[in-house]
Amino acid sequence: MVVGGGLAGVTAALALADEGLRVTLVEGRPRLGGLAFSFTRGELTVDNGQHVYLRCCTAYQWFLERVDATALAPLQDRLDVPVLDVGHPRGPRLGRLRRTALPVPLHLAASLATYPHLSLAERANVGRAALALGGLDPADPALDGEDFGTWLRRHGQSDRAVEALWDLVGVATLNATAGQSSLGLAAMVFKTGLLSAPGAADIGWARAPLGELHDTRARAALDKAGVRTALRTRATALTRTDDGGWQVGVESDAGAERLEADTVVLAVPQRETHGLLPDGALDDPDRLLDIGTAPILNLHVIYDRKVLRRPFFSALGSPVQWVFDRTDASGLADTPGGRGCQYLAVSQSAAQDDIDRPVAELRAKYLPELERLLPAARGAGIRDFFVTRERTATFAPTPGVGRLRPPAPTNAPGLYLAGAWTATGWPATMEGAVRSGLSAAAAALSRLGRPLPFPLQEAA
């Protein structure tokens, strides 16, 4: 039995079923996909937030292939990130972070050498810091206890370099600023994404609603694999049976019942996991409660005309972080009156300051900022403005979090943990979630004497 239908749970269920096990998956929501999902708003299909992945995210690519959705979330041919600075004294400047086909680290050398948002001295210092970062071992426990911001300052990084480069990448991937991030996790992100292979940081994102990938196609793959999927079914208790198996208490519209299983994978958030764990399953289960959470805010704006000609860009000198064009994915052009309109999603990570602001305040704050960034938005009509909030979008990657994250196996035979918050070595990403599901399945199958070939390849 797998408890939880997010990416971790779906992955674990598919991996176990693929090896011939009879699997039941229970999920309290009426859909699969966890915190990467879609909903309808009128005639639009809206993602709760903008989610991306990189070419180095080989586990998530395995997931896409497994649910027959690879074509729906293509990767860039080569990394190319437009970075628009509207805070420069001499007016807006557009820079680009691009790679070439040269080997690491030369693949980014040309882009860094011409990056207009840093001085010549700052660019040189960034190069030296990147080489030093490449020498770190992200698995070193000592790195987990230090914050990335302190390390950057120690290696000559100015406040401007942190803002215009390190946090530009780090906030989007870690959901925290450098000063609030574990050096171990930051080193993992930058070494894997920027220094492991020339194409490792190429960006991919869904061109269809996330619900099509993570719910519709995932459910079809589960059905085809023979997994019994029970939605609107919440696990309430987990107890050991006399014969060494497990009994899972669940509640659904049909009432309460108890389901039996030889093996259980708990693929739910850390607090929910803490509430279900039987005594002795972890040496110190209260550590799970010390794993903090961090919010992500998404602002959705529909203009009465096209105001952005790129698929996405990132911003400096503005509270706006990343902006994506979601016009096609949402189906806007196919709605009455939608022709010629454009739907932009503004993704704001580490959004503690804004996550609880009323919609009216967010509108007053961000619409003028979008006009600063996009001259074509000045005078454009606003067809709709709405907000999606994920207050516990990710675990907080704070220094010391590594010692709190448990591995997949527990002390209780036949009980395993999955979720991006477990000890994957990755931050809270779709990649981390899928990796955790594969790890839990591999551990369960290993106990049954059926090793799972880990379906992961290095990025090219």
C-alpha positions in Angstrom: 0.0 0.0 0.0 1.1 3.5 -0.8 -0.4 6.3 1.2 -0.3 9.6 -0.7 -0.8 10.4 -4.4 1.7 13.1 -5.0 4.7 12.5 -7.3 6.5 10.5 -4.7 3.5 8.2 -4.0 2.6 7.7 -7.7 6.3 6.9 -8.5 6.5 4.4 -5.7 3.3 2.7 -6.7 4.4 2.5 -10.4 7.8 1.2 -9.5 6.4 -1.5 -7.2 3.6 -2.5 -9.6 6.2 -2.7 -12.5 7.9 -5.5 -10.5 4.8 -7.5 -10.2 3.5 -6.5 -6.7 -0.2 -5.9 -6.1 -0.4 -2.2 -5.1 -3.2 -0.1 -3.6 -2.7 3.7 -3.5 -4.8 5.9 -1.3 -5.1 9.7 -1.6 -7.2 12.0 0.4 -7.7 14.5 -2.4 -10.0 13.9 -5.4 -7.0 14.0 -7.7 -3.3 12.9 -8.0 -0.3 15.3 -8.3 0.2 16.6 -4.7 1.3 20.2 -4.8 1.9 20.3 -8.6 -1.6 20.3 -9.9 -4.2 22.1 -12.0 -7.7 23.4 -11.4 -10.4 25.1 -13.6 -11.3 28.7 -13.4 -14.2 29.4 -15.6 -13.1 28.1 -19.0 -9.4 28.1 -18.2 -7.2 25.3 -16.8 -4.9 26.8 -14.3 -1.7 25.4 -12.7 -1.5 26.2 -9.0 2.1 27.4 -9.7 4.8 27.5 -12.3 6.9 24.3 -12.1 10.1 23.7 -14.1 12.7 21.0 -14.2 16.2 20.8 -15.6 17.9 18.3 -17.9 19.8 17.0 -14.8 16.5 16.0 -13.3 16.7 12.5 -14.7 14.2 10.9 -12.2 11.5 13.4 -13.2 12.2 12.6 -16.9 11.8 8.9 -16.1 8.4 9.8 -14.5 7.3 11.8 -17.6 8.3 8.9 -19.9 6.6 6.4 -17.6 3.3 8.2 -17.8 3.7 9.0 -21.5 4.0 12.7 -21.0 7.5 13.5 -22.2 6.2 15.4 -25.2 4.1 17.6 -23.0 7.0 19.0 -21.1 9.9 19.5 -23.5 13.4 20.9 -22.6 15.2 23.8 -24.1 17.7 22.9 -26.7 20.2 24.9 -24.7 20.0 26.9 -21.5 18.8 30.4 -22.3 17.4 32.7 -19.5 16.6 36.3 -20.3 17.3 38.4 -17.2 15.8 41.9 -17.2 17.1 44.5 -14.8 14.8 47.5 -14.3 16.7 49.0 -11.4 19.8 50.1 -13.2 20.5 53.8 -13.0 20.9 54.2 -16.7 17.6 52.4 -17.5 16.5 48.8 -18.1 19.1 46.3 -19.2 18.5 42.8 -20.7 21.1 40.2 -20.0 21.1 36.5 -20.8 22.4 33.4 -19.0 23.2 31.0 -21.9 25.4 28.0 -22.4 27.4 26.8 -25.3 28.4 23.2 -26.3 31.8 23.6 -24.8 32.7 21.3 -21.8 32.2 22.3 -18.2 33.0 25.0 -17.0 33.7 26.7 -20.3 30.0 26.2 -21.4 29.0 29.3 -19.3 32.2 31.3 -19.8 31.0 33.4 -22.7 27.7 34.2 -21.0 29.4 35.2 -17.7 31.9 37.3 -19.5 29.2 39.4 -21.2 26.6 39.3 -18.3 25.7 43.0 -18.1 24.3 42.9 -14.5 27.7 42.4 -12.9 30.9 44.4 -13.1 34.1 42.9 -14.6 35.5 42.4 -11.1 32.2 40.7 -9.9 32.2 38.4 -12.9 35.8 37.3 -12.1 34.9 36.7 -8.5 31.9 34.7 -9.5 34.2 32.4 -11.6 36.5 31.9 -8.7 33.6 31.1 -6.4 32.1 28.6 -8.9 35.5 26.8 -9.0 35.6 26.7 -5.2 32.0 25.4 -5.1 32.9 22.7 -7.6 35.4 21.4 -5.0 32.8 20.9 -2.3 31.2 17.6 -1.4 27.4 18.3 -0.9 27.2 15.1 1.2 29.7 16.4 3.8 27.7 16.9 7.0 29.7 20.0 7.9 28.3 21.8 4.9 24.7 21.2 6.1 25.3 23.3 9.2 26.6 26.4 7.3 24.5 28.9 5.4 25.3 29.6 1.7 25.3 33.3 2.1 28.1 33.3 4.6 30.1 31.0 2.3 29.5 33.4 -0.6 30.7 36.4 1.3 33.8 34.5 2.4 34.5 33.8 -1.3 34.3 37.5 -2.3 30.7 37.7 -3.5 29.2 41.1 -3.4 25.5 41.8 -2.5 25.0 42.5 -6.2 26.5 39.2 -7.3 24.3 37.4 -4.8 21.2 39.2 -6.1 21.9 39.0 -9.8 23.2 35.5 -10.0 23.4 33.2 -7.0 19.9 34.1 -5.6 18.5 34.3 -9.1 19.1 30.6 -9.4 19.0 29.6 -5.8 15.7 31.2 -4.7 13.9 29.4 -7.6 15.4 26.0 -6.9 15.8 26.1 -3.1 12.8 28.3 -2.2 15.1 30.4 0.1 17.7 33.1 -0.2 21.4 32.3 0.2 21.4 33.4 3.8 18.6 31.0 4.6 19.9 28.0 2.7 22.1 25.1 3.8 25.4 25.2 2.1 25.1 21.5 1.4 21.9 21.8 -0.5 23.1 24.9 -2.4 26.3 23.1 -3.4 24.3 20.2 -4.6 22.1 22.5 -6.7 24.9 24.5 -8.3 27.3 21.5 -8.8 24.6 19.4 -10.3 22.8 22.0 -12.3 25.7 24.2 -13.6 28.9 22.2 -13.1 28.1 18.6 -13.8 27.5 18.6 -17.6 27.1 21.2 -20.3 23.3 20.6 -20.7 22.5 19.9 -17.1 20.7 23.3 -16.5 18.6 23.3 -19.7 15.1 24.2 -18.5 11.9 22.2 -19.2 8.3 23.0 -18.3 4.9 21.7 -19.1 3.2 23.1 -22.2 0.0 21.4 -21.0 -1.8 21.7 -17.7 0.1 19.9 -14.9 -3.1 18.0 -14.2 -2.8 16.3 -17.6 0.7 15.1 -16.6 0.4 14.4 -12.9 -3.2 13.3 -12.6 -4.8 12.2 -15.9 -1.8 10.5 -17.4 -0.5 9.3 -14.1 -3.9 7.7 -13.3 -3.9 6.0 -16.7 -0.4 4.6 -16.1 -1.5 3.4 -12.6 -4.6 1.7 -14.1 -2.5 0.0 -16.8 0.0 -1.2 -14.2 -2.8 -2.8 -12.2 -2.6 -0.4 -9.3 -5.9 0.1 -7.4 -6.2 3.9 -6.8 -8.6 5.1 -4.2 -9.1 8.9 -4.2 -10.9 10.8 -1.5 -9.6 8.2 0.8 -7.5 9.4 3.8 -5.3 7.3 6.0 -6.0 7.7 9.7 -4.0 5.0 11.4 -1.2 2.6 10.9 -0.7 -0.5 13.1 1.3 -3.7 13.0 -0.6 -7.0 12.7 0.2 -10.1 14.6 1.6 -11.8 11.5 4.1 -8.9 10.9 2.1 -7.1 8.3 0.3 -3.8 8.4 -3.2 -2.6 8.9 -4.0 0.9 7.5 -7.2 2.6 8.7 -8.8 4.8 6.1 -11.8 7.0 5.8 -13.7 7.8 2.6 -17.2 8.8 1.6 -18.1 5.1 2.0 -17.1 5.2 5.6 -14.2 3.9 7.6 -12.4 0.6 7.0 -9.1 -1.2 7.6 -6.9 -2.4 4.8 -4.1 -4.9 5.2 -0.8 -4.8 3.4 2.6 -6.6 3.7 4.5 -3.4 2.8 3.5 0.3 3.3 5.0 3.4 1.8 4.1 6.6 3.5 4.3 9.3 0.9 2.7 12.2 2.7 4.1 15.5 4.2 6.3 15.3 7.3 3.7 16.3 9.8 1.1 13.8 8.5 3.8 11.2 8.5 4.6 12.0 12.1 1.0 11.5 13.0 0.8 8.0 11.3 4.2 6.5 12.4 3.9 3.7 14.9 6.1 3.7 18.0 9.7 2.9 17.3 9.6 3.4 13.5 12.1 6.2 13.8 14.6 6.8 16.6 13.5 10.4 17.0 10.2 11.0 15.2 9.8 14.5 16.6 12.7 15.6 14.3 10.1 15.5 11.5 8.3 18.3 13.2 11.5 20.4 13.2 11.6 20.3 9.3 10.2 23.7 8.5 8.2 24.8 5.5 8.5 27.6 3.0 5.8 29.3 0.9 5.4 30.0 -2.9 3.1 32.6 -4.2 1.8 32.7 -7.8 0.1 35.7 -9.4 -2.0 35.2 -12.5 -2.7 38.0 -14.8 -4.7 38.0 -18.0 -4.2 41.0 -20.3 -6.4 42.0 -23.2 -3.4 42.0 -25.6 0.0 40.3 -26.0 2.5 42.0 -23.7 5.4 39.5 -23.6 7.0 37.9 -26.7 9.2 35.4 -24.8 8.1 32.2 -23.1 9.6 33.4 -19.8 12.0 35.8 -18.2 13.5 36.6 -14.8 13.7 40.1 -13.2 16.1 42.1 -11.2 15.5 45.5 -9.5 11.9 44.5 -8.9 10.0 42.3 -6.5 8.9 40.2 -9.5 11.1 37.1 -9.8 10.0 34.9 -12.8 7.3 35.4 -15.4 5.9 32.7 -17.7 3.5 32.9 -20.6 0.7 30.4 -19.8 -1.7 31.4 -22.6 -1.6 28.2 -24.7 -1.3 25.8 -21.7 -4.4 27.3 -20.1 -6.5 27.1 -23.2 -7.1 30.9 -23.1 -7.0 31.3 -26.9 -9.8 28.7 -27.3 -12.2 30.6 -25.0 -14.8 33.1 -26.2 -13.1 36.4 -26.2 -9.7 35.0 -25.4 -8.2 35.5 -28.9 -5.4 38.1 -28.7 -5.3 38.0 -24.9 -2.3 36.8 -22.9 -2.0 35.0 -19.6 1.1 35.5 -17.5 2.0 33.7 -14.4 4.3 35.4 -11.9 6.1 32.9 -9.7 7.4 34.2 -6.4 9.5 31.8 -4.3 10.5 32.4 -0.7 7.4 34.5 -0.5 7.1 34.9 3.3 6.5 38.7 3.1 3.6 38.4 0.6 2.0 35.0 1.1 -0.8 36.4 3.3 -1.3 39.7 1.7 -4.9 40.4 0.4 -5.4 40.1 -3.3 -6.1 43.8 -3.6 -2.7 44.6 -2.0 -0.9 42.2 -4.3 -2.6 43.6 -7.3 -1.6 47.1 -6.3 2.0 46.0 -5.8 2.7 43.8 -8.8 0.7 45.2 -11.7 2.8 48.4 -11.7 5.9 46.3 -11.5 4.8 44.3 -14.6 4.3 47.6 -16.4 7.9 48.6 -15.4 9.2 45.3 -16.8 6.9 45.1 -19.9 6.3 48.4 -21.6 3.5 46.8 -23.7 1.5 46.2 -20.5 1.2 49.9 -20.0 -2.4 50.8 -20.9 -3.3 47.2 -21.5 -6.6 46.1 -20.0 -6.7 43.5 -17.2 -9.2 40.8 -17.9 -8.5 38.9 -14.7 -6.1 38.9 -11.7 -6.0 36.1 -9.2 -3.6 34.5 -6.8 -2.7 31.0 -5.8 -0.9 30.4 -2.5 1.0 27.3 -1.3 1.9 28.2 2.3 3.8 24.9 2.8 5.0 24.5 -0.8 8.4 23.0 0.2 10.4 22.1 3.2 12.6 24.9 4.3 16.3 24.2 3.2 17.7 25.9 6.3 21.1 25.0 7.7 20.9 21.8 9.7 17.9 20.4 7.8 19.9 17.6 6.5 20.2 15.8 9.8 16.4 16.0 10.2 15.6 14.3 6.9 15.0 10.5 7.3 16.0 7.9 4.7 13.4 5.7 3.1 13.7 2.6 5.3 12.4 2.9 8.9 13.1 0.7 11.9 9.8 -1.1 11.3 10.2 -3.9 8.7 8.0 -3.3 5.7 7.5 0.4 6.4 9.1 3.1 4.1 9.0 6.8 3.8 8.8 8.9 0.6 8.4 12.6 -0.1 10.7 15.4 -1.3 11.4 16.1 2.4 13.1 12.8 3.0 16.9 12.3 2.6 17.2 12.5 -1.2 20.1 14.9 -1.2 18.0 17.2 -3.3 16.0 20.3 -2.3 12.2 20.2 -2.4 11.6 19.8 -6.2 9.7 17.5 -8.5 12.9 15.7 -9.0 13.4 15.1 -5.3 9.9 13.8 -4.9 10.3 11.3 -7.7 13.7 10.2 -6.4 12.2 9.6 -3.0 9.5 7.4 -4.5 12.1 5.3 -6.4 14.2 5.0 -3.2 11.2 3.8 -1.2 10.3 1.3 -3.9 13.9 0.1 -4.2 14.2 -0.4 -0.4 11.0 -2.3 -0.3 11.9 -4.6 -3.2 15.4 -5.1 -1.8 13.8 -6.5 1.4 11.8 -8.9 -0.7 14.9 -10.0 -2.5 14.0 -8.2 -5.8 16.5 -5.4 -6.4 15.1 -2.5 -8.4 17.4 -1.2 -11.2 17.5 2.5 -10.4 16.2 4.1 -13.7 18.4 7.2 -13.5 21.0 8.5 -16.0 23.4 11.4 -15.8 22.5 14.5 -17.7 24.3 15.0 -21.0 
